Amino acid sequence: MVVKLLVTVGTYEKTVYGVDFKLDGGDDDFKVLAKKSSFSIPAHIGYVKSISSGPQYLVSGSTDETVRIFDLKRRKDYGSLNSHSGSITCMAFYKQKMLFTGGEDGKIIVTRCADWEPMMTLKAHAGGVNSIAVHPSGKLALSSGKDKNIKTWNLAIGKVALKTKHAFAVERIVWSPQGSYYAFLSDRHVQIFATDGAKMLIDEKPAKKILCGAFLTETKLLVAGEGSDLMIHDIQTKSWTTIETAHSPRIKDLQVIEVDGKIIVASGSSNGLMCLWRFDGSNLTLLDKVESGLRITCLTVTTQ
Protein backbone atom coordinates (compact mmCIF):
# COMPACT_ATOMS: atom_id res chain seq x y z
CA MET A 1 0.00 0.00 0.00
CA VAL A 2 1.36 3.40 -1.02
CA VAL A 3 0.47 6.36 1.19
CA LYS A 4 0.87 10.01 0.26
CA LEU A 5 1.34 12.60 3.00
CA LEU A 6 1.65 16.36 2.77
CA VAL A 7 3.57 18.12 5.56
CA THR A 8 3.15 21.91 5.52
CA VAL A 9 4.82 24.51 7.72
CA GLY A 10 4.10 28.14 8.42
CA THR A 11 7.10 30.42 8.77
CA TYR A 12 8.47 33.73 9.99
CA GLU A 13 9.21 34.41 6.31
CA LYS A 14 5.42 34.83 5.82
CA THR A 15 5.24 31.78 3.56
CA VAL A 16 3.61 28.36 3.77
CA TYR A 17 5.87 25.58 2.53
CA GLY A 18 4.74 22.04 1.72
CA VAL A 19 6.59 18.76 1.19
CA ASP A 20 5.00 15.67 -0.36
CA PHE A 21 6.07 12.28 1.01
CA LYS A 22 5.29 8.96 -0.67
CA LEU A 23 5.45 6.05 1.78
CA ASP A 24 5.24 2.31 1.34
CA GLY A 25 3.03 0.94 4.09
CA GLY A 26 3.97 -2.71 4.45
CA ASP A 27 2.60 -5.17 6.98
CA ASP A 28 5.09 -4.17 9.65
CA ASP A 29 6.26 -0.65 8.93
CA PHE A 30 6.47 2.36 6.63
CA LYS A 31 9.42 3.42 4.54
CA VAL A 32 9.75 6.59 2.48
CA LEU A 33 9.81 5.93 -1.25
CA ALA A 34 10.06 9.54 -2.40
CA LYS A 35 9.79 13.13 -1.24
CA LYS A 36 9.65 16.46 -3.02
CA SER A 37 8.96 20.11 -2.33
CA SER A 38 5.35 20.72 -3.33
CA PHE A 39 4.84 24.47 -2.97
CA SER A 40 6.18 27.61 -1.35
CA ILE A 41 3.53 30.31 -1.22
CA PRO A 42 4.02 33.92 -0.04
CA ALA A 43 0.73 33.68 1.81
CA HIS A 44 0.79 36.68 4.14
CA ILE A 45 2.25 40.12 4.81
CA GLY A 46 2.83 39.12 8.45
CA TYR A 47 4.43 35.97 9.81
CA VAL A 48 2.34 32.79 10.00
CA LYS A 49 1.15 31.95 13.54
CA SER A 50 -1.16 29.00 12.94
CA ILE A 51 -1.92 26.41 10.29
CA SER A 52 -4.31 23.49 9.78
CA SER A 53 -5.14 21.09 6.97
CA GLY A 54 -7.21 18.17 5.76
CA PRO A 55 -7.47 16.25 2.48
CA GLN A 56 -9.28 19.12 0.75
CA TYR A 57 -8.18 22.41 2.32
CA LEU A 58 -5.18 24.04 3.94
CA VAL A 59 -5.63 27.21 6.01
CA SER A 60 -3.04 29.56 7.47
CA GLY A 61 -3.47 32.39 9.97
CA SER A 62 -1.14 35.33 10.43
CA THR A 63 -0.25 38.48 12.30
CA ASP A 64 -1.76 40.30 9.30
CA GLU A 65 -5.20 39.36 10.76
CA THR A 66 -6.22 37.20 7.79
CA VAL A 67 -6.89 33.49 7.22
CA ARG A 68 -5.78 32.23 3.81
CA ILE A 69 -7.48 29.20 2.24
CA PHE A 70 -5.82 26.86 -0.25
CA ASP A 71 -7.48 24.06 -2.21
CA LEU A 72 -5.09 21.11 -1.93
CA LYS A 73 -6.89 19.02 -4.55
CA ARG A 74 -6.37 21.70 -7.20
CA ARG A 75 -3.29 23.22 -5.53
CA LYS A 76 -4.67 26.74 -5.92
CA ASP A 77 -5.50 29.78 -3.82
CA TYR A 78 -9.10 29.72 -2.60
CA GLY A 79 -9.23 33.21 -1.07
CA SER A 80 -9.10 34.64 2.43
CA LEU A 81 -11.21 35.28 5.52
CA ASN A 82 -11.07 38.69 7.19
CA SER A 83 -13.36 38.31 10.19
CA HIS A 84 -10.81 38.93 12.95
CA SER A 85 -9.40 42.27 14.06
CA GLY A 86 -6.18 40.87 15.51
CA SER A 87 -3.55 38.23 14.82
CA ILE A 88 -4.87 34.72 14.19
CA THR A 89 -3.49 32.71 17.11
CA CYS A 90 -5.04 29.25 16.64
CA MET A 91 -7.11 27.22 14.19
CA ALA A 92 -8.79 23.84 14.10
CA PHE A 93 -10.90 21.98 11.56
CA TYR A 94 -13.73 19.68 12.51
CA LYS A 95 -13.82 17.07 9.71
CA GLN A 96 -13.29 19.92 7.21
CA LYS A 97 -16.94 20.80 7.72
CA MET A 98 -16.28 23.62 10.17
CA LEU A 99 -13.23 25.80 10.76
CA PHE A 100 -12.61 27.28 14.21
CA THR A 101 -10.32 30.31 14.38
CA GLY A 102 -9.17 32.17 17.48
CA GLY A 103 -7.58 35.58 17.55
CA GLU A 104 -5.98 38.28 19.64
CA ASP A 105 -9.31 40.11 19.39
CA GLY A 106 -10.65 37.58 21.91
CA LYS A 107 -13.10 36.02 19.46
CA ILE A 108 -13.59 32.46 18.25
CA ILE A 109 -15.25 32.37 14.83
CA VAL A 110 -16.84 29.17 13.50
CA THR A 111 -16.90 29.11 9.69
CA ARG A 112 -18.82 26.65 7.51
CA CYS A 113 -16.42 25.12 4.99
CA ALA A 114 -19.11 24.43 2.36
CA ASP A 115 -19.35 28.13 1.50
CA TRP A 116 -16.88 29.73 3.95
CA GLU A 117 -19.63 31.71 5.66
CA PRO A 118 -19.36 32.42 9.42
CA MET A 119 -21.81 30.36 11.49
CA MET A 120 -21.00 31.67 14.97
CA THR A 121 -18.90 34.39 16.54
CA LEU A 122 -18.08 33.62 20.16
CA LYS A 123 -16.83 36.30 22.52
CA ALA A 124 -14.33 34.04 24.19
CA HIS A 125 -11.37 35.52 26.08
CA ALA A 126 -10.33 39.00 27.17
CA GLY A 127 -6.84 39.76 25.89
CA GLY A 128 -6.87 37.07 23.21
CA VAL A 129 -7.50 33.38 22.52
CA ASN A 130 -4.57 31.02 23.03
CA SER A 131 -6.09 27.69 21.97
CA ILE A 132 -9.27 26.10 20.67
CA ALA A 133 -9.71 22.30 20.68
CA VAL A 134 -12.81 20.52 19.38
CA HIS A 135 -13.87 17.23 20.97
CA PRO A 136 -13.83 14.29 18.49
CA SER A 137 -17.64 14.13 18.75
CA GLY A 138 -17.96 17.70 17.49
CA LYS A 139 -20.45 18.46 20.25
CA LEU A 140 -18.21 20.53 22.48
CA ALA A 141 -14.93 22.43 22.48
CA LEU A 142 -12.44 23.73 25.02
CA SER A 143 -10.76 27.10 24.72
CA SER A 144 -8.11 28.97 26.70
CA GLY A 145 -7.00 32.58 26.72
CA LYS A 146 -4.69 35.17 28.14
CA ASP A 147 -7.34 35.83 30.82
CA LYS A 148 -6.43 32.38 32.28
CA ASN A 149 -10.01 31.20 31.78
CA ILE A 150 -10.87 27.76 30.43
CA LYS A 151 -14.23 27.65 28.66
CA THR A 152 -16.26 24.60 27.69
CA TRP A 153 -18.49 25.38 24.70
CA ASN A 154 -21.75 23.66 23.78
CA LEU A 155 -21.37 23.80 20.01
CA ALA A 156 -25.00 22.91 19.33
CA ILE A 157 -26.07 26.31 20.66
CA GLY A 158 -22.80 28.25 20.64
CA LYS A 159 -22.90 28.99 24.35
CA VAL A 160 -20.52 28.54 27.26
CA ALA A 161 -21.44 25.43 29.26
CA LEU A 162 -18.72 25.93 31.89
CA LYS A 163 -16.09 28.55 32.72
CA THR A 164 -13.23 28.01 35.16
CA LYS A 165 -10.27 30.16 36.16
CA HIS A 166 -6.97 28.31 35.81
CA ALA A 167 -3.82 28.87 37.83
CA PHE A 168 -1.94 29.96 34.69
CA ALA A 169 -2.65 30.82 31.07
CA VAL A 170 -2.91 27.57 29.10
CA GLU A 171 -1.13 27.93 25.76
CA ARG A 172 -2.44 24.78 24.06
CA ILE A 173 -5.23 22.27 24.60
CA VAL A 174 -5.25 18.84 22.93
CA TRP A 175 -7.76 15.97 22.98
CA SER A 176 -6.98 12.26 22.88
CA PRO A 177 -8.23 10.45 19.72
CA GLN A 178 -11.39 9.11 21.41
CA GLY A 179 -11.87 12.16 23.61
CA SER A 180 -11.43 10.30 26.91
CA TYR A 181 -8.63 12.65 27.96
CA TYR A 182 -7.42 16.17 27.31
CA ALA A 183 -4.18 17.97 28.11
CA PHE A 184 -3.25 21.53 29.03
CA LEU A 185 0.20 22.65 27.89
CA SER A 186 1.93 25.84 28.97
CA ASP A 187 5.54 26.79 29.53
CA ARG A 188 6.67 24.27 32.16
CA HIS A 189 3.30 22.65 32.81
CA VAL A 190 1.84 19.46 31.37
CA GLN A 191 -1.53 18.59 32.86
CA ILE A 192 -3.69 15.67 31.74
CA PHE A 193 -7.35 15.29 32.69
CA ALA A 194 -9.95 12.56 32.36
CA THR A 195 -12.91 13.98 30.44
CA ASP A 196 -15.36 12.15 32.67
CA GLY A 197 -15.46 14.36 35.77
CA ALA A 198 -12.58 16.59 34.60
CA LYS A 199 -10.30 14.85 37.10
CA MET A 200 -6.62 15.81 36.88
CA LEU A 201 -4.48 12.69 36.41
CA ILE A 202 -1.07 14.20 35.66
CA ASP A 203 0.55 17.46 36.72
CA GLU A 204 4.16 17.57 35.51
CA LYS A 205 6.57 20.50 35.47
CA PRO A 206 9.26 19.74 32.84
CA ALA A 207 12.57 21.57 33.18
CA LYS A 208 12.26 23.00 29.65
CA LYS A 209 9.51 25.16 28.19
CA ILE A 210 6.76 23.18 26.45
CA LEU A 211 5.57 24.60 23.12
CA CYS A 212 3.54 21.83 21.47
CA GLY A 213 1.96 18.43 21.97
CA ALA A 214 -0.43 15.80 20.61
CA PHE A 215 -1.78 12.44 21.72
CA LEU A 216 -0.13 9.46 20.02
CA THR A 217 -2.74 7.05 21.36
CA GLU A 218 -5.59 7.34 23.83
CA THR A 219 -3.17 7.09 26.76
CA LYS A 220 0.15 8.40 25.40
CA LEU A 221 0.87 12.12 25.04
CA LEU A 222 3.79 13.47 22.99
CA VAL A 223 5.17 16.91 23.93
CA ALA A 224 8.15 19.05 22.89
CA GLY A 225 9.51 22.56 23.09
CA GLU A 226 12.81 24.15 24.05
CA GLY A 227 15.73 21.88 23.18
CA SER A 228 15.80 18.87 20.88
CA ASP A 229 13.86 16.27 22.87
CA LEU A 230 10.53 14.66 22.07
CA MET A 231 8.90 13.36 25.27
CA ILE A 232 6.22 10.69 25.56
CA HIS A 233 4.11 10.53 28.70
CA ASP A 234 2.19 7.34 29.46
CA ILE A 235 -0.97 8.06 31.46
CA GLN A 236 -1.30 4.48 32.66
CA THR A 237 2.23 4.06 33.98
CA LYS A 238 2.82 7.78 34.66
CA SER A 239 6.28 7.48 33.12
CA TRP A 240 8.25 9.62 30.65
CA THR A 241 10.23 8.44 27.62
CA THR A 242 12.66 10.90 26.01
CA ILE A 243 13.75 10.72 22.36
CA GLU A 244 16.79 12.71 21.21
CA THR A 245 16.40 14.42 17.82
CA ALA A 246 18.37 16.65 15.46
CA HIS A 247 15.91 19.50 16.02
CA SER A 248 17.35 22.76 17.34
CA PRO A 249 17.08 25.07 19.21
CA ARG A 250 13.38 24.39 19.83
CA ILE A 251 10.63 22.21 18.39
CA LYS A 252 7.89 24.63 17.40
CA ASP A 253 5.13 22.22 16.46
CA LEU A 254 4.22 18.58 15.96
CA GLN A 255 1.20 16.75 14.61
CA VAL A 256 0.04 13.12 14.75
CA ILE A 257 -1.86 11.31 12.01
CA GLU A 258 -3.10 7.72 11.83
CA VAL A 259 -2.68 5.99 8.47
CA ASP A 260 -4.05 2.47 8.00
CA GLY A 261 -3.77 1.80 11.72
CA LYS A 262 -0.20 3.10 11.93
CA ILE A 263 0.81 6.28 13.77
CA ILE A 264 2.90 8.88 11.93
CA VAL A 265 4.31 12.02 13.59
CA ALA A 266 5.50 15.17 11.82
CA SER A 267 7.65 17.69 13.68
CA GLY A 268 9.25 21.01 12.83
CA SER A 269 11.82 23.17 14.58
CA SER A 270 12.93 26.78 14.48
CA ASN A 271 16.12 25.84 12.61
CA GLY A 272 14.00 24.77 9.62
CA LEU A 273 14.20 20.99 10.10
CA MET A 274 11.07 18.97 9.24
CA CYS A 275 10.97 15.34 10.43
CA LEU A 276 8.67 12.40 9.81
CA TRP A 277 8.45 9.64 12.46
CA ARG A 278 6.79 6.26 12.92
CA PHE A 279 5.41 5.39 16.37
CA ASP A 280 5.46 1.65 17.12
CA GLY A 281 3.51 1.78 20.38
CA SER A 282 6.43 2.56 22.62
CA ASN A 283 9.08 4.46 20.66
CA LEU A 284 9.58 6.82 17.71
CA THR A 285 11.66 5.90 14.67
CA LEU A 286 12.81 8.56 12.21
CA LEU A 287 11.55 7.90 8.68
CA ASP A 288 12.95 10.94 6.90
CA LYS A 289 13.82 14.62 7.28
CA VAL A 290 13.90 17.78 5.18
CA GLU A 291 15.98 20.93 5.65
CA SER A 292 13.55 23.68 4.67
CA GLY A 293 15.91 26.60 5.21
CA LEU A 294 13.00 28.48 6.82
CA ARG A 295 12.20 29.60 10.35
CA ILE A 296 9.28 27.31 11.17
CA THR A 297 6.49 28.58 13.43
CA CYS A 298 3.76 25.94 12.99
CA LEU A 299 3.07 22.67 11.18
CA THR A 300 0.28 20.48 9.85
CA VAL A 301 0.10 17.06 8.13
CA THR A 302 -2.61 15.41 6.06
CA THR A 303 -3.12 12.49 3.68
CA GLN A 304 -3.38 13.17 -0.03
C-alpha positions in Angstrom: 0.0 0.0 0.0 1.4 3.4 -1.0 0.5 6.4 1.2 0.9 10.0 0.3 1.3 12.6 3.0 1.7 16.4 2.8 3.6 18.1 5.6 3.2 21.9 5.5 4.8 24.5 7.7 4.1 28.1 8.4 7.1 30.4 8.8 8.5 33.7 10.0 9.2 34.4 6.3 5.4 34.8 5.8 5.2 31.8 3.6 3.6 28.4 3.8 5.9 25.6 2.5 4.7 22.0 1.7 6.6 18.8 1.2 5.0 15.7 -0.4 6.1 12.3 1.0 5.3 9.0 -0.7 5.4 6.0 1.8 5.2 2.3 1.3 3.0 0.9 4.1 4.0 -2.7 4.4 2.6 -5.2 7.0 5.1 -4.2 9.6 6.3 -0.7 8.9 6.5 2.4 6.6 9.4 3.4 4.5 9.8 6.6 2.5 9.8 5.9 -1.3 10.1 9.5 -2.4 9.8 13.1 -1.2 9.7 16.5 -3.0 9.0 20.1 -2.3 5.4 20.7 -3.3 4.8 24.5 -3.0 6.2 27.6 -1.3 3.5 30.3 -1.2 4.0 33.9 0.0 0.7 33.7 1.8 0.8 36.7 4.1 2.3 40.1 4.8 2.8 39.1 8.4 4.4 36.0 9.8 2.3 32.8 10.0 1.2 32.0 13.5 -1.2 29.0 12.9 -1.9 26.4 10.3 -4.3 23.5 9.8 -5.1 21.1 7.0 -7.2 18.2 5.8 -7.5 16.2 2.5 -9.3 19.1 0.8 -8.2 22.4 2.3 -5.2 24.0 3.9 -5.6 27.2 6.0 -3.0 29.6 7.5 -3.5 32.4 10.0 -1.1 35.3 10.4 -0.3 38.5 12.3 -1.8 40.3 9.3 -5.2 39.4 10.8 -6.2 37.2 7.8 -6.9 33.5 7.2 -5.8 32.2 3.8 -7.5 29.2 2.2 -5.8 26.9 -0.3 -7.5 24.1 -2.2 -5.1 21.1 -1.9 -6.9 19.0 -4.6 -6.4 21.7 -7.2 -3.3 23.2 -5.5 -4.7 26.7 -5.9 -5.5 29.8 -3.8 -9.1 29.7 -2.6 -9.2 33.2 -1.1 -9.1 34.6 2.4 -11.2 35.3 5.5 -11.1 38.7 7.2 -13.4 38.3 10.2 -10.8 38.9 12.9 -9.4 42.3 14.1 -6.2 40.9 15.5 -3.5 38.2 14.8 -4.9 34.7 14.2 -3.5 32.7 17.1 -5.0 29.2 16.6 -7.1 27.2 14.2 -8.8 23.8 14.1 -10.9 22.0 11.6 -13.7 19.7 12.5 -13.8 17.1 9.7 -13.3 19.9 7.2 -16.9 20.8 7.7 -16.3 23.6 10.2 -13.2 25.8 10.8 -12.6 27.3 14.2 -10.3 30.3 14.4 -9.2 32.2 17.5 -7.6 35.6 17.6 -6.0 38.3 19.6 -9.3 40.1 19.4 -10.7 37.6 21.9 -13.1 36.0 19.5 -13.6 32.5 18.2 -15.2 32.4 14.8 -16.8 29.2 13.5 -16.9 29.1 9.7 -18.8 26.7 7.5 -16.4 25.1 5.0 -19.1 24.4 2.4 -19.4 28.1 1.5 -16.9 29.7 3.9 -19.6 31.7 5.7 -19.4 32.4 9.4 -21.8 30.4 11.5 -21.0 31.7 15.0 -18.9 34.4 16.5 -18.1 33.6 20.2 -16.8 36.3 22.5 -14.3 34.0 24.2 -11.4 35.5 26.1 -10.3 39.0 27.2 -6.8 39.8 25.9 -6.9 37.1 23.2 -7.5 33.4 22.5 -4.6 31.0 23.0 -6.1 27.7 22.0 -9.3 26.1 20.7 -9.7 22.3 20.7 -12.8 20.5 19.4 -13.9 17.2 21.0 -13.8 14.3 18.5 -17.6 14.1 18.7 -18.0 17.7 17.5 -20.5 18.5 20.2 -18.2 20.5 22.5 -14.9 22.4 22.5 -12.4 23.7 25.0 -10.8 27.1 24.7 -8.1 29.0 26.7 -7.0 32.6 26.7 -4.7 35.2 28.1 -7.3 35.8 30.8 -6.4 32.4 32.3 -10.0 31.2 31.8 -10.9 27.8 30.4 -14.2 27.7 28.7 -16.3 24.6 27.7 -18.5 25.4 24.7 -21.7 23.7 23.8 -21.4 23.8 20.0 -25.0 22.9 19.3 -26.1 26.3 20.7 -22.8 28.2 20.6 -22.9 29.0 24.3 -20.5 28.5 27.3 -21.4 25.4 29.3 -18.7 25.9 31.9 -16.1 28.6 32.7 -13.2 28.0 35.2 -10.3 30.2 36.2 -7.0 28.3 35.8 -3.8 28.9 37.8 -1.9 30.0 34.7 -2.6 30.8 31.1 -2.9 27.6 29.1 -1.1 27.9 25.8 -2.4 24.8 24.1 -5.2 22.3 24.6 -5.3 18.8 22.9 -7.8 16.0 23.0 -7.0 12.3 22.9 -8.2 10.5 19.7 -11.4 9.1 21.4 -11.9 12.2 23.6 -11.4 10.3 26.9 -8.6 12.7 28.0 -7.4 16.2 27.3 -4.2 18.0 28.1 -3.3 21.5 29.0 0.2 22.7 27.9 1.9 25.8 29.0 5.5 26.8 29.5 6.7 24.3 32.2 3.3 22.7 32.8 1.8 19.5 31.4 -1.5 18.6 32.9 -3.7 15.7 31.7 -7.4 15.3 32.7 -10.0 12.6 32.4 -12.9 14.0 30.4 -15.4 12.2 32.7 -15.5 14.4 35.8 -12.6 16.6 34.6 -10.3 14.8 37.1 -6.6 15.8 36.9 -4.5 12.7 36.4 -1.1 14.2 35.7 0.6 17.5 36.7 4.2 17.6 35.5 6.6 20.5 35.5 9.3 19.7 32.8 12.6 21.6 33.2 12.3 23.0 29.7 9.5 25.2 28.2 6.8 23.2 26.5 5.6 24.6 23.1 3.5 21.8 21.5 2.0 18.4 22.0 -0.4 15.8 20.6 -1.8 12.4 21.7 -0.1 9.5 20.0 -2.7 7.0 21.4 -5.6 7.3 23.8 -3.2 7.1 26.8 0.2 8.4 25.4 0.9 12.1 25.0 3.8 13.5 23.0 5.2 16.9 23.9 8.1 19.0 22.9 9.5 22.6 23.1 12.8 24.1 24.0 15.7 21.9 23.2 15.8 18.9 20.9 13.9 16.3 22.9 10.5 14.7 22.1 8.9 13.4 25.3 6.2 10.7 25.6 4.1 10.5 28.7 2.2 7.3 29.5 -1.0 8.1 31.5 -1.3 4.5 32.7 2.2 4.1 34.0 2.8 7.8 34.7 6.3 7.5 33.1 8.3 9.6 30.6 10.2 8.4 27.6 12.7 10.9 26.0 13.8 10.7 22.4 16.8 12.7 21.2 16.4 14.4 17.8 18.4 16.6 15.5 15.9 19.5 16.0 17.4 22.8 17.3 17.1 25.1 19.2 13.4 24.4 19.8 10.6 22.2 18.4 7.9 24.6 17.4 5.1 22.2 16.5 4.2 18.6 16.0 1.2 16.7 14.6 0.0 13.1 14.8 -1.9 11.3 12.0 -3.1 7.7 11.8 -2.7 6.0 8.5 -4.0 2.5 8.0 -3.8 1.8 11.7 -0.2 3.1 11.9 0.8 6.3 13.8 2.9 8.9 11.9 4.3 12.0 13.6 5.5 15.2 11.8 7.6 17.7 13.7 9.2 21.0 12.8 11.8 23.2 14.6 12.9 26.8 14.5 16.1 25.8 12.6 14.0 24.8 9.6 14.2 21.0 10.1 11.1 19.0 9.2 11.0 15.3 10.4 8.7 12.4 9.8 8.5 9.6 12.5 6.8 6.3 12.9 5.4 5.4 16.4 5.5 1.6 17.1 3.5 1.8 20.4 6.4 2.6 22.6 9.1 4.5 20.7 9.6 6.8 17.7 11.7 5.9 14.7 12.8 8.6 12.2 11.5 7.9 8.7 13.0 10.9 6.9 13.8 14.6 7.3 13.9 17.8 5.2 16.0 20.9 5.7 13.5 23.7 4.7 15.9 26.6 5.2 13.0 28.5 6.8 12.2 29.6 10.4 9.3 27.3 11.2 6.5 28.6 13.4 3.8 25.9 13.0 3.1 22.7 11.2 0.3 20.5 9.9 0.1 17.1 8.1 -2.6 15.4 6.1 -3.1 12.5 3.7 -3.4 13.2 0.0 
